[in-house]
Amino acid sequence: MSEPIELSRIKVYQKDTPNKIREAYIQGFDEPFFFGVHGGVRAFYGVETEVEYPSTLDHIVAAAGG
């Protein structure tokens, strides 16, 4: 079996529990990535947010389509 070519080292912090905001730090990048809720996802969870961020699912779909 060959050795892995890349290991993802990521730390995720829950920033704002009621608003579902998470902040992810990925090794090799200076700025964090933010995950949260928007549109229909906000309505589903019944939360109001000051800022809308892409959901985790949005990032997964973008990565799969990339």
N, C-alpha and C positions, 0 to 999 in steps of 0.2 A: 504494500500500500504506500502511495506517495505521501509526502509531507504537505500540509495545507499551504496554499500560496498567500493567504491573508487571514488574519484573525481580527475580527471587529471588537474593539474595546470601547464600550459605550456605558456611560453612567446616566441614569434617568432620575430626575427629581420631581416629585409632585409639588408644584408651586402653589396651587390654589384649588383645594379639594372641591368646594361647591361648584366651581366653574370648570373643573376637569382639565386644567392647564398643566402640562408636563414640559419639562425642559431637559433636553438630551444633549450631552456633551460627547462628541465622537472624537476619538484620538486622531490627531492630525489636522483638526479644524479648530480655528480660534474662536469662532462664534457658535453659540448653542443653536439647536433646532428646537422649535416650539411645536407642540402638539396640543390640540384642544378640541373645541367643538364649533360648529357653524351650521347655519341653515336648519335643515330637517333634523340633524343630529341634536342641535340645541333643543328643538321642540320635543324630540323623543325623550331626552333627559330632563326636560322641564327646567332648564337653567337659562338665565340671562347673563351675557358676558359683555364686558366693556370692549374687548377685542375678540375677533373671531380668528381662530387658527385652524389649519387643516387637521383633520382627525387622523388617528393612527391608520385607519383604513385607507384614507386618501394617499398616504405615503406608501402603503403596501401596493395599492393599485398602480401608482406611478412607477414604482420600482419594477413591478411585473411587466408593465407595458414598455419600459425603457429600452 
